[in-house]
């Protein structure tokens, strides 16, 4: 369950969620944002933590239900 405190997503985190929803991989996200692959992994990790998700599909589903994307 996503709580109100967890809905504080940065613009980059929301963009990452949208890319995840479109099936993009972390290396594509890194290239798109001009960041390192490790930084992209960190952003995805933060998204998972905020949503309490264990994988990308769950993160996207929770974000959609919460109206984040």
PQR file with spaces between the fields and no chain letter, atoms N, CA, C, O and H, PARSE charges and radii, in Angstrom:
ATOM       1  N    UNK     1       0.841   -1.184    0.000 -0.4000 1.5000
ATOM       2  CA   UNK     1       0.000    0.000    0.000 -0.0000 2.0000
ATOM       3  C    UNK     1       0.880    1.239    0.000  0.5500 1.7000
ATOM       4  O    UNK     1       1.839    1.320    0.768 -0.5500 1.4000
ATOM       5  N    UNK     2       0.568    2.188   -0.839 -0.4000 1.5000
ATOM       6  CA   UNK     2       1.330    3.430   -0.946 -0.0000 2.0000
ATOM       7  C    UNK     2       0.697    4.455   -0.032  0.5500 1.7000
ATOM       8  O    UNK     2      -0.506    4.705   -0.103 -0.5500 1.4000
ATOM       9  H    UNK     2      -0.210    2.122   -1.463  0.4000 1.0000
ATOM      10  N    UNK     3       1.511    5.051    0.829 -0.4000 1.5000
ATOM      11  CA   UNK     3       0.997    6.075    1.730 -0.0000 2.0000
ATOM      12  C    UNK     3       1.262    7.454    1.159  0.5500 1.7000
ATOM      13  O    UNK     3       2.040    7.611    0.219 -0.5500 1.4000
ATOM      14  H    UNK     3       2.489    4.848    0.887  0.4000 1.0000
ATOM      15  N    UNK     4       0.608    8.451    1.735 -0.4000 1.5000
ATOM      16  CA   UNK     4       0.763    9.828    1.253 -0.0000 2.0000
ATOM      17  C    UNK     4       2.213   10.291    1.360  0.5500 1.7000
ATOM      18  O    UNK     4       2.682   11.033    0.497 -0.5500 1.4000
ATOM      19  H    UNK     4      -0.025    8.323    2.498  0.4000 1.0000
ATOM      20  N    UNK     5       2.924    9.874    2.387 -0.4000 1.5000
ATOM      21  CA   UNK     5       4.323   10.262    2.557 -0.0000 2.0000
ATOM      22  C    UNK     5       5.210    9.730    1.449  0.5500 1.7000
ATOM      23  O    UNK     5       6.266   10.302    1.177 -0.5500 1.4000
ATOM      24  H    UNK     5       2.543    9.271    3.088  0.4000 1.0000
ATOM      25  N    UNK     6       4.809    8.662    0.812 -0.4000 1.5000
ATOM      26  CA   UNK     6       5.627    8.061   -0.232 -0.0000 2.0000
ATOM      27  C    UNK     6       5.381    8.688   -1.603  0.5500 1.7000
ATOM      28  O    UNK     6       6.053    8.327   -2.570 -0.5500 1.4000
ATOM      29  H    UNK     6       3.951    8.197    1.032  0.4000 1.0000
ATOM      30  N    UNK     7       4.448    9.605   -1.704 -0.4000 1.5000
ATOM      31  CA   UNK     7       4.103   10.163   -3.002 -0.0000 2.0000
ATOM      32  C    UNK     7       4.975   11.356   -3.390  0.5500 1.7000
ATOM      33  O    UNK     7       4.665   12.059   -4.352 -0.5500 1.4000
ATOM      34  H    UNK     7       3.902    9.898   -0.919  0.4000 1.0000
ATOM      35  N    UNK     8       6.049   11.591   -2.662 -0.4000 1.5000
ATOM      36  CA   UNK     8       6.964   12.676   -2.978 -0.0000 2.0000
ATOM      37  C    UNK     8       8.030   12.169   -3.942  0.5500 1.7000
ATOM      38  O    UNK     8       9.143   11.830   -3.541 -0.5500 1.4000
ATOM      39  H    UNK     8       6.301   11.020   -1.881  0.4000 1.0000
ATOM      40  N    UNK     9       7.672   12.126   -5.198 -0.4000 1.5000
ATOM      41  CA   UNK     9       8.580   11.636   -6.227 -0.0000 2.0000
ATOM      42  C    UNK     9       9.180   12.810   -6.977  0.5500 1.7000
ATOM      43  O    UNK     9       8.497   13.791   -7.271 -0.5500 1.4000
ATOM      44  H    UNK     9       6.768   12.402   -5.524  0.4000 1.0000
ATOM      45  N    UNK    10      10.470   12.697   -7.283 -0.4000 1.5000
ATOM      46  CA   UNK    10      11.124   13.708   -8.102 -0.0000 2.0000
ATOM      47  C    UNK    10      10.649   13.556   -9.548  0.5500 1.7000
ATOM      48  O    UNK    10      10.053   12.545   -9.920 -0.5500 1.4000
ATOM      49  H    UNK    10      11.024   11.900   -7.044  0.4000 1.0000
ATOM      50  N    UNK    11      10.922   14.568  -10.340 -0.4000 1.5000
ATOM      51  CA   UNK    11      10.556   14.493  -11.760 -0.0000 2.0000
ATOM      52  C    UNK    11      11.278   13.330  -12.432  0.5500 1.7000
ATOM      53  O    UNK    11      10.701   12.646  -13.278 -0.5500 1.4000
ATOM      54  H    UNK    11      11.406   15.389  -10.038  0.4000 1.0000
ATOM      55  N    UNK    12      12.519   13.106  -12.066 -0.4000 1.5000
ATOM      56  CA   UNK    12      13.282   12.011  -12.657 -0.0000 2.0000
ATOM      57  C    UNK    12      12.675   10.669  -12.273  0.5500 1.7000
ATOM      58  O    UNK    12      12.586    9.771  -13.110 -0.5500 1.4000
ATOM      59  H    UNK    12      12.988   13.661  -11.379  0.4000 1.0000
ATOM      60  N    UNK    13      12.257   10.519  -11.024 -0.4000 1.5000
ATOM      61  CA   UNK    13      11.661    9.259  -10.580 -0.0000 2.0000
ATOM      62  C    UNK    13      10.362    8.982  -11.340  0.5500 1.7000
ATOM      63  O    UNK    13      10.090    7.843  -11.719 -0.5500 1.4000
ATOM      64  H    UNK    13      12.330   11.248  -10.344  0.4000 1.0000
ATOM      65  N    UNK    14       9.574   10.012  -11.557 -0.4000 1.5000
ATOM      66  CA   UNK    14       8.332    9.842  -12.333 -0.0000 2.0000
ATOM      67  C    UNK    14       8.672    9.475  -13.775  0.5500 1.7000
ATOM      68  O    UNK    14       8.029    8.607  -14.364 -0.5500 1.4000
ATOM      69  H    UNK    14       9.794   10.938  -11.250  0.4000 1.0000
ATOM      70  N    UNK    15       9.675   10.131  -14.340 -0.4000 1.5000
ATOM      71  CA   UNK    15      10.088    9.812  -15.711 -0.0000 2.0000
ATOM      72  C    UNK    15      10.582    8.371  -15.804  0.5500 1.7000
ATOM      73  O    UNK    15      10.301    7.681  -16.784 -0.5500 1.4000
ATOM      74  H    UNK    15      10.197   10.836  -13.861  0.4000 1.0000
ATOM      75  N    UNK    16      11.317    7.913  -14.787 -0.4000 1.5000
ATOM      76  CA   UNK    16      11.795    6.535  -14.761 -0.0000 2.0000
ATOM      77  C    UNK    16      10.615    5.575  -14.694  0.5500 1.7000
ATOM      78  O    UNK    16      10.597    4.566  -15.398 -0.5500 1.4000
ATOM      79  H    UNK    16      11.545    8.473  -13.991  0.4000 1.0000
ATOM      80  N    UNK    17       9.638    5.878  -13.860 -0.4000 1.5000
ATOM      81  CA   UNK    17       8.445    5.025  -13.788 -0.0000 2.0000
ATOM      82  C    UNK    17       7.744    4.942  -15.136  0.5500 1.7000
ATOM      83  O    UNK    17       7.294    3.868  -15.535 -0.5500 1.4000
ATOM      84  H    UNK    17       9.653    6.699  -13.288  0.4000 1.0000
ATOM      85  N    UNK    18       7.647    6.057  -15.836 -0.4000 1.5000
ATOM      86  CA   UNK    18       7.013    6.049  -17.167 -0.0000 2.0000
ATOM      87  C    UNK    18       7.818    5.200  -18.143  0.5500 1.7000
ATOM      88  O    UNK    18       7.255    4.467  -18.956 -0.5500 1.4000
ATOM      89  H    UNK    18       8.012    6.930  -15.512  0.4000 1.0000
ATOM      90  N    UNK    19       9.137    5.308  -18.056 -0.4000 1.5000
ATOM      91  CA   UNK    19       9.979    4.500  -18.940 -0.0000 2.0000
ATOM      92  C    UNK    19       9.846    3.014  -18.599  0.5500 1.7000
ATOM      93  O    UNK    19       9.817    2.165  -19.490 -0.5500 1.4000
ATOM      94  H    UNK    19       9.594    5.904  -17.396  0.4000 1.0000
ATOM      95  N    UNK    20       9.766    2.714  -17.314 -0.4000 1.5000
ATOM      96  CA   UNK    20       9.568    1.324  -16.899 -0.0000 2.0000
ATOM      97  C    UNK    20       8.235    0.810  -17.436  0.5500 1.7000
ATOM      98  O    UNK    20       8.144   -0.333  -17.885 -0.5500 1.4000
ATOM      99  H    UNK    20       9.790    3.403  -16.590  0.4000 1.0000
ATOM     100  N    UNK    21       7.214    1.639  -17.390 -0.4000 1.5000
ATOM     101  CA   UNK    21       5.899    1.244  -17.891 -0.0000 2.0000
ATOM     102  C    UNK    21       5.945    0.959  -19.390  0.5500 1.7000
ATOM     103  O    UNK    21       5.153    0.169  -19.903 -0.5500 1.4000
ATOM     104  H    UNK    21       7.288    2.567  -17.025  0.4000 1.0000
ATOM     105  N    UNK    22       6.871    1.602  -20.083 -0.4000 1.5000
ATOM     106  CA   UNK    22       7.038    1.383  -21.521 -0.0000 2.0000
ATOM     107  C    UNK    22       8.068    0.304  -21.837  0.5500 1.7000
ATOM     108  O    UNK    22       8.439    0.115  -22.995 -0.5500 1.4000
ATOM     109  H    UNK    22       7.515    2.243  -19.666  0.4000 1.0000
ATOM     110  N    UNK    23       8.528   -0.400  -20.811 -0.4000 1.5000
ATOM     111  CA   UNK    23       9.426   -1.526  -21.019 -0.0000 2.0000
ATOM     112  C    UNK    23      10.886   -1.182  -21.227  0.5500 1.7000
ATOM     113  O    UNK    23      11.658   -2.025  -21.684 -0.5500 1.4000
ATOM     114  H    UNK    23       8.227   -0.246  -19.870  0.4000 1.0000
ATOM     115  N    UNK    24      11.279    0.033  -20.904 -0.4000 1.5000
ATOM     116  CA   UNK    24      12.679    0.431  -21.093 -0.0000 2.0000
ATOM     117  C    UNK    24      13.554   -0.152  -19.995  0.5500 1.7000
ATOM     118  O    UNK    24      13.123   -0.298  -18.851 -0.5500 1.4000
ATOM     119  H    UNK    24      10.652    0.718  -20.533  0.4000 1.0000
ATOM     120  N    UNK    25      14.778   -0.479  -20.355 -0.4000 1.5000
ATOM     121  CA   UNK    25      15.736   -1.023  -19.398 -0.0000 2.0000
ATOM     122  C    UNK    25      16.571    0.110  -18.801  0.5500 1.7000
ATOM     123  O    UNK    25      16.600    1.225  -19.322 -0.5500 1.4000
ATOM     124  H    UNK    25      15.128   -0.360  -21.284  0.4000 1.0000
ATOM     125  N    UNK    26      17.240   -0.202  -17.706 -0.4000 1.5000
ATOM     126  CA   UNK    26      18.026    0.808  -16.999 -0.0000 2.0000
ATOM     127  C    UNK    26      19.109    1.429  -17.876  0.5500 1.7000
ATOM     128  O    UNK    26      19.377    2.626  -17.773 -0.5500 1.4000
ATOM     129  H    UNK    26      17.216   -1.107  -17.282  0.4000 1.0000
ATOM     130  N    UNK    27      19.731    0.631  -18.734 -0.4000 1.5000
ATOM     131  CA   UNK    27      20.785    1.204  -19.579 -0.0000 2.0000
ATOM     132  C    UNK    27      20.212    2.202  -20.582  0.5500 1.7000
ATOM     133  O    UNK    27      20.883    3.171  -20.935 -0.5500 1.4000
ATOM     134  H    UNK    27      19.513   -0.341  -18.818  0.4000 1.0000
ATOM     135  N    UNK    28      18.987    1.983  -21.043 -0.4000 1.5000
ATOM     136  CA   UNK    28      18.341    2.953  -21.922 -0.0000 2.0000
ATOM     137  C    UNK    28      18.004    4.224  -21.151  0.5500 1.7000
ATOM     138  O    UNK    28      18.166    5.330  -21.666 -0.5500 1.4000
ATOM     139  H    UNK    28      18.441    1.195  -20.756  0.4000 1.0000
ATOM     140  N    UNK    29      17.535    4.063  -19.916 -0.4000 1.5000
ATOM     141  CA   UNK    29      17.230    5.226  -19.070 -0.0000 2.0000
ATOM     142  C    UNK    29      18.491    6.060  -18.847  0.5500 1.7000
ATOM     143  O    UNK    29      18.457    7.288  -18.932 -0.5500 1.4000
ATOM     144  H    UNK    29      17.403    3.164  -19.498  0.4000 1.0000
ATOM     145  N    UNK    30      19.593    5.385  -18.562 -0.4000 1.5000
ATOM     146  CA   UNK    30      20.860    6.078  -18.330 -0.0000 2.0000
ATOM     147  C    UNK    30      21.256    6.899  -19.552  0.5500 1.7000
ATOM     148  O    UNK    30      21.649    8.060  -19.435 -0.5500 1.4000
ATOM     149  H    UNK    30      19.621    4.388  -18.492  0.4000 1.0000
ATOM     150  N    UNK    31      21.150    6.285  -20.717 -0.4000 1.5000
ATOM     151  CA   UNK    31      21.500    6.993  -21.952 -0.0000 2.0000
ATOM     152  C    UNK    31      20.558    8.170  -22.190  0.5500 1.7000
ATOM     153  O    UNK    31      21.008    9.249  -22.575 -0.5500 1.4000
ATOM     154  H    UNK    31      20.831    5.342  -20.813  0.4000 1.0000
ATOM     155  N    UNK    32      19.270    7.981  -21.969 -0.4000 1.5000
ATOM     156  CA   UNK    32      18.266    9.028  -22.182 -0.0000 2.0000
ATOM     157  C    UNK    32      18.508   10.232  -21.271  0.5500 1.7000
ATOM     158  O    UNK    32      18.361   11.376  -21.701 -0.5500 1.4000
ATOM     159  H    UNK    32      18.904    7.105  -21.656  0.4000 1.0000
ATOM     160  N    UNK    33      18.879    9.977  -20.010 -0.4000 1.5000
ATOM     161  CA   UNK    33      19.076   11.050  -19.040 -0.0000 2.0000
ATOM     162  C    UNK    33      20.512   11.570  -19.004  0.5500 1.7000
ATOM     163  O    UNK    33      20.789   12.580  -18.357 -0.5500 1.4000
ATOM     164  H    UNK    33      18.999    9.047  -19.661  0.4000 1.0000
ATOM     165  N    UNK    34      21.420   10.888  -19.692 -0.4000 1.5000
ATOM     166  CA   UNK    34      22.815   11.300  -19.673 -0.0000 2.0000
ATOM     167  C    UNK    34      23.465   11.050  -18.318  0.5500 1.7000
ATOM     168  O    UNK    34      24.271   11.851  -17.844 -0.5500 1.4000
ATOM     169  H    UNK    34      21.195   10.068  -20.217  0.4000 1.0000
ATOM     170  N    UNK    35      23.106    9.935  -17.708 -0.4000 1.5000
ATOM     171  CA   UNK    35      23.662    9.560  -16.412 -0.0000 2.0000
ATOM     172  C    UNK    35      24.308    8.179  -16.531  0.5500 1.7000
ATOM     173  O    UNK    35      24.126    7.481  -17.528 -0.5500 1.4000
ATOM     174  H    UNK    35      22.451    9.284  -18.093  0.4000 1.0000
ATOM     175  N    UNK    36      25.057    7.800  -15.510 -0.4000 1.5000
ATOM     176  CA   UNK    36      25.702    6.485  -15.550 -0.0000 2.0000
ATOM     177  C    UNK    36      24.665    5.389  -15.293  0.5500 1.7000
ATOM     178  O    UNK    36      23.628    5.649  -14.682 -0.5500 1.4000
ATOM     179  H    UNK    36      25.204    8.367  -14.700  0.4000 1.0000
ATOM     180  N    UNK    37      24.936    4.183  -15.750 -0.4000 1.5000
ATOM     181  CA   UNK    37      24.034    3.069  -15.455 -0.0000 2.0000
ATOM     182  C    UNK    37      23.842    2.847  -13.956  0.5500 1.7000
ATOM     183  O    UNK    37      22.755    2.472  -13.518 -0.5500 1.4000
ATOM     184  H    UNK    37      25.778    3.972  -16.246  0.4000 1.0000
ATOM     185  N    UNK    38      24.897    3.078  -13.169 -0.4000 1.5000
ATOM     186  CA   UNK    38      24.767    2.915  -11.721 -0.0000 2.0000
ATOM     187  C    UNK    38      23.824    3.948  -11.122  0.5500 1.7000
ATOM     188  O    UNK    38      23.070    3.636  -10.201 -0.5500 1.4000
ATOM     189  H    UNK    38      25.780    3.383  -13.525  0.4000 1.0000
ATOM     190  N    UNK    39      23.858    5.165  -11.630 -0.4000 1.5000
ATOM     191  CA   UNK    39      22.933    6.197  -11.151 -0.0000 2.0000
ATOM     192  C    UNK    39      21.502    5.825  -11.527  0.5500 1.7000
ATOM     193  O    UNK    39      20.579    6.025  -10.738 -0.5500 1.4000
ATOM     194  H    UNK    39      24.470    5.419  -12.378  0.4000 1.0000
ATOM     195  N    UNK    40      21.320    5.292  -12.711 -0.4000 1.5000
ATOM     196  CA   UNK    40      19.983    4.842  -13.122 -0.0000 2.0000
ATOM     197  C    UNK    40      19.484    3.750  -12.186  0.5500 1.7000
ATOM     198  O    UNK    40      18.317    3.748  -11.795 -0.5500 1.4000
ATOM     199  H    UNK    40      22.069    5.129  -13.353  0.4000 1.0000
ATOM     200  N    UNK    41      20.369    2.819  -11.825 -0.4000 1.5000
ATOM     201  CA   UNK    41      19.998    1.759  -10.884 -0.0000 2.0000
ATOM     202  C    UNK    41      19.586    2.350   -9.542  0.5500 1.7000
ATOM     203  O    UNK    41      18.632    1.887   -8.918 -0.5500 1.4000
ATOM     204  H    UNK    41      21.317    2.820  -12.143  0.4000 1.0000
ATOM     205  N    UNK    42      20.311    3.378   -9.100 -0.4000 1.5000
ATOM     206  CA   UNK    42      19.973    4.024   -7.827 -0.0000 2.0000
ATOM     207  C    UNK    42      18.605    4.676   -7.874  0.5500 1.7000
ATOM     208  O    UNK    42      17.854    4.602   -6.901 -0.5500 1.4000
ATOM     209  H    UNK    42      21.087    3.754   -9.607  0.4000 1.0000
ATOM     210  N    UNK    43      18.266    5.316   -8.992 -0.4000 1.5000
ATOM     211  CA   UNK    43      16.948    5.946   -9.128 -0.0000 2.0000
ATOM     212  C    UNK    43      15.860    4.880   -9.083  0.5500 1.7000
ATOM     213  O    UNK    43      14.853    5.047   -8.395 -0.5500 1.4000
ATOM     214  H    UNK    43      18.876    5.376   -9.782  0.4000 1.0000
ATOM     215  N    UNK    44      16.057    3.797   -9.806 -0.4000 1.5000
ATOM     216  CA   UNK    44      15.084    2.702   -9.807 -0.0000 2.0000
ATOM     217  C    UNK    44      14.947    2.131   -8.394  0.5500 1.7000
ATOM     218  O    UNK    44      13.838    1.845   -7.945 -0.5500 1.4000
ATOM     219  H    UNK    44      16.875    3.661  -10.365  0.4000 1.0000
ATOM     220  N    UNK    45      16.057    1.968   -7.705 -0.4000 1.5000
ATOM     221  CA   UNK    45      16.031    1.451   -6.332 -0.0000 2.0000
ATOM     222  C    UNK    45      15.207    2.366   -5.413  0.5500 1.7000
ATOM     223  O    UNK    45      14.423    1.888   -4.593 -0.5500 1.4000
ATOM     224  H    UNK    45      16.959    2.200   -8.070  0.4000 1.0000
ATOM     225  N    UNK    46      15.396    3.695   -5.561 -0.4000 1.5000
ATOM     226  CA   UNK    46      14.615    4.652   -4.756 -0.0000 2.0000
ATOM     227  C    UNK    46      13.129    4.541   -5.057  0.5500 1.7000
ATOM     228  O    UNK    46      12.302    4.617   -4.148 -0.5500 1.4000
ATOM     229  H    UNK    46      16.033    4.083   -6.227  0.4000 1.0000
ATOM     230  N    UNK    47      12.788    4.362   -6.316 -0.4000 1.5000
ATOM     231  CA   UNK    47      11.391    4.192   -6.711 -0.0000 2.0000
ATOM     232  C    UNK    47      10.808    2.941   -6.043  0.5500 1.7000
ATOM     233  O    UNK    47       9.711    2.981   -5.485 -0.5500 1.4000
ATOM     234  H    UNK    47      13.460    4.300   -7.055  0.4000 1.0000
ATOM     235  N    UNK    48      11.543    1.850   -6.106 -0.4000 1.5000
ATOM     236  CA   UNK    48      11.083    0.606   -5.461 -0.0000 2.0000
ATOM     237  C    UNK    48      10.851    0.820   -3.968  0.5500 1.7000
ATOM     238  O    UNK    48       9.840    0.378   -3.421 -0.5500 1.4000
ATOM     239  H    UNK    48      12.433    1.818   -6.559  0.4000 1.0000
ATOM     240  N    UNK    49      11.788    1.496   -3.313 -0.4000 1.5000
ATOM     241  CA   UNK    49      11.660    1.732   -1.873 -0.0000 2.0000
ATOM     242  C    UNK    49      10.451    2.596   -1.545  0.5500 1.7000
ATOM     243  O    UNK    49       9.698    2.298   -0.618 -0.5500 1.4000
ATOM     244  H    UNK    49      12.610    1.855   -3.757  0.4000 1.0000
ATOM     245  N    UNK    50      10.270    3.663   -2.306 -0.4000 1.5000
ATOM     246  CA   UNK    50       9.142    4.559   -2.046 -0.0000 2.0000
ATOM     247  C    UNK    50       7.805    3.858   -2.229  0.5500 1.7000
ATOM     248  O    UNK    50       6.851    4.114   -1.495 -0.5500 1.4000
ATOM     249  H    UNK    50      10.882    3.905   -3.059  0.4000 1.0000
ATOM     250  N    UNK    51       7.748    2.972   -3.214 -0.4000 1.5000
ATOM     251  CA   UNK    51       6.495    2.264   -3.493 -0.0000 2.0000
ATOM     252  C    UNK    51       6.383    0.947   -2.721  0.5500 1.7000
ATOM     253  O    UNK    51       5.335    0.303   -2.716 -0.5500 1.4000
ATOM     254  H    UNK    51       8.523    2.764   -3.810  0.4000 1.0000
ATOM     255  N    UNK    52       7.477    0.564   -2.073 -0.4000 1.5000
ATOM     256  CA   UNK    52       7.556   -0.743   -1.402 -0.0000 2.0000
ATOM     257  C    UNK    52       7.298   -1.868   -2.394  0.5500 1.7000
ATOM     258  O    UNK    52       6.572   -2.821   -2.113 -0.5500 1.4000
ATOM     259  H    UNK    52       8.329    1.088   -2.077  0.4000 1.0000
ATOM     260  N    UNK    53       7.910   -1.730   -3.555 -0.4000 1.5000
ATOM     261  CA   UNK    53       7.764   -2.714   -4.631 -0.0000 2.0000
ATOM     262  C    UNK    53       8.996   -3.606   -4.669  0.5500 1.7000
ATOM     263  O    UNK    53      10.091   -3.186   -4.296 -0.5500 1.4000
ATOM     264  H    UNK    53       8.500   -0.956   -3.784  0.4000 1.0000
ATOM     265  N    UNK    54       8.810   -4.823   -5.117 -0.4000 1.5000
ATOM     266  CA   UNK    54       9.936   -5.750   -5.208 -0.0000 2.0000
ATOM     267  C    UNK    54      10.419   -5.954   -6.643  0.5500 1.7000
ATOM     268  O    UNK    54      11.451   -6.586   -6.864 -0.5500 1.4000
ATOM     269  H    UNK    54       7.921   -5.165   -5.420  0.4000 1.0000
ATOM     270  N    UNK    55       9.681   -5.425   -7.615 -0.4000 1.5000
ATOM     271  CA   UNK    55      10.118   -5.536   -9.010 -0.0000 2.0000
ATOM     272  C    UNK    55       9.475   -4.423   -9.838  0.5500 1.7000
ATOM     273  O    UNK    55       8.627   -3.673   -9.354 -0.5500 1.4000
ATOM     274  H    UNK    55       8.842   -4.912   -7.436  0.4000 1.0000
ATOM     275  N    UNK    56       9.896   -4.341  -11.079 -0.4000 1.5000
ATOM     276  CA   UNK    56       9.422   -3.262  -11.943 -0.0000 2.0000
ATOM     277  C    UNK    56       7.939   -3.302  -12.235  0.5500 1.7000
ATOM     278  O    UNK    56       7.270   -2.270  -12.217 -0.5500 1.4000
ATOM     279  H    UNK    56      10.585   -4.951  -11.471  0.4000 1.0000
ATOM     280  N    UNK    57       7.423   -4.490  -12.503 -0.4000 1.5000
ATOM     281  CA   UNK    57       5.992   -4.609  -12.813 -0.0000 2.0000
ATOM     282  C    UNK    57       5.150   -4.166  -11.620  0.5500 1.7000
ATOM     283  O    UNK    57       4.142   -3.477  -11.782 -0.5500 1.4000
ATOM     284  H    UNK    57       7.966   -5.329  -12.517  0.4000 1.0000
ATOM     285  N    UNK    58       5.564   -4.561  -10.436 -0.4000 1.5000
ATOM     286  CA   UNK    58       4.828   -4.163   -9.239 -0.0000 2.0000
ATOM     287  C    UNK    58       4.941   -2.657   -9.023  0.5500 1.7000
ATOM     288  O    UNK    58       3.957   -2.018   -8.648 -0.5500 1.4000
ATOM     289  H    UNK    58       6.383   -5.120  -10.303  0.4000 1.0000
ATOM     290  N    UNK    59       6.108   -2.084   -9.249 -0.4000 1.5000
ATOM     291  CA   UNK    59       6.294   -0.644   -9.091 -0.0000 2.0000
ATOM     292  C    UNK    59       5.388    0.128  -10.048  0.5500 1.7000
ATOM     293  O    UNK    59       4.752    1.105   -9.652 -0.5500 1.4000
ATOM     294  H    UNK    59       6.907   -2.603   -9.553  0.4000 1.0000
ATOM     295  N    UNK    60       5.331   -0.304  -11.288 -0.4000 1.5000
ATOM     296  CA   UNK    60       4.479    0.370  -12.278 -0.0000 2.0000
ATOM     297  C    UNK    60       3.012    0.255  -11.883  0.5500 1.7000
ATOM     298  O    UNK    60       2.272    1.237  -11.946 -0.5500 1.4000
ATOM     299  H    UNK    60       5.847   -1.098  -11.609  0.4000 1.0000
ATOM     300  N    UNK    61       2.589   -0.936  -11.477 -0.4000 1.5000
ATOM     301  CA   UNK    61       1.192   -1.131  -11.086 -0.0000 2.0000
ATOM     302  C    UNK    61       0.822   -0.253   -9.891  0.5500 1.7000
ATOM     303  O    UNK    61      -0.237    0.374   -9.885 -0.5500 1.4000
ATOM     304  H    UNK    61       3.190   -1.734  -11.425  0.4000 1.0000
ATOM     305  N    UNK    62       1.685   -0.208   -8.889 -0.4000 1.5000
ATOM     306  CA   UNK    62       1.410    0.612   -7.704 -0.0000 2.0000
ATOM     307  C    UNK    62       1.392    2.100   -8.052  0.5500 1.7000
ATOM     308  O    UNK    62       0.555    2.852   -7.553 -0.5500 1.4000
ATOM     309  H    UNK    62       2.545   -0.718   -8.894  0.4000 1.0000
ATOM     310  N    UNK    63       2.318    2.515   -8.908 -0.4000 1.5000
ATOM     311  CA   UNK    63       2.375    3.922   -9.318 -0.0000 2.0000
ATOM     312  C    UNK    63       1.122    4.310  -10.102  0.5500 1.7000
ATOM     313  O    UNK    63       0.608    5.418   -9.950 -0.5500 1.4000
ATOM     314  H    UNK    63       2.998    1.904   -9.314  0.4000 1.0000
ATOM     315  N    UNK    64       0.638    3.404  -10.930 -0.4000 1.5000
ATOM     316  CA   UNK    64      -0.585    3.680  -11.696 -0.0000 2.0000
ATOM     317  C    UNK    64      -1.791    3.790  -10.764  0.5500 1.7000
ATOM     318  O    UNK    64      -2.616    4.692  -10.912 -0.5500 1.4000
ATOM     319  H    UNK    64       1.056    2.504  -11.053  0.4000 1.0000
ATOM     320  N    UNK    65      -1.891    2.875   -9.809 -0.4000 1.5000
ATOM     321  CA   UNK    65      -3.002    2.908   -8.856 -0.0000 2.0000
ATOM     322  C    UNK    65      -2.983    4.175   -8.011  0.5500 1.7000
ATOM     323  O    UNK    65      -4.033    4.710   -7.657 -0.5500 1.4000
ATOM     324  H    UNK    65      -1.222    2.142   -9.688  0.4000 1.0000
ATOM     325  N    UNK    66      -1.777    4.652   -7.690 -0.4000 1.5000
ATOM     326  CA   UNK    66      -1.627    5.846   -6.857 -0.0000 2.0000
ATOM     327  C    UNK    66      -1.758    7.133   -7.670  0.5500 1.7000
ATOM     328  O    UNK    66      -1.776    8.225   -7.103 -0.5500 1.4000
ATOM     329  H    UNK    66      -0.924    4.217   -7.977  0.4000 1.0000
ATOM     330  N    UNK    67      -1.848    7.011   -8.989 -0.4000 1.5000
ATOM     331  CA   UNK    67      -1.979    8.198   -9.835 -0.0000 2.0000
ATOM     332  C    UNK    67      -0.677    8.938  -10.059  0.5500 1.7000
ATOM     333  O    UNK    67      -0.684   10.112  -10.431 -0.5500 1.4000
ATOM     334  H    UNK    67      -1.832    6.124   -9.450  0.4000 1.0000
ATOM     335  N    UNK    68       0.436    8.268   -9.836 -0.4000 1.5000
ATOM     336  CA   UNK    68       1.744    8.886  -10.038 -0.0000 2.0000
ATOM     337  C    UNK    68       2.073    8.957  -11.523  0.5500 1.7000
ATOM     338  O    UNK    68       2.664    9.920  -12.010 -0.5500 1.4000
ATOM     339  H    UNK    68       0.442    7.314   -9.534  0.4000 1.0000
ATOM     340  N    UNK    69       1.665    7.891  -12.228 -0.4000 1.5000
ATOM     341  CA   UNK    69       1.852    7.884  -13.691 -0.0000 2.0000
ATOM     342  C    UNK    69       0.519    7.528  -14.330  0.5500 1.7000
ATOM     343  O    UNK    69       0.421    7.458  -15.556 -0.5500 1.4000
ATOM     344  H    UNK    69       1.184    7.108  -11.832  0.4000 1.0000
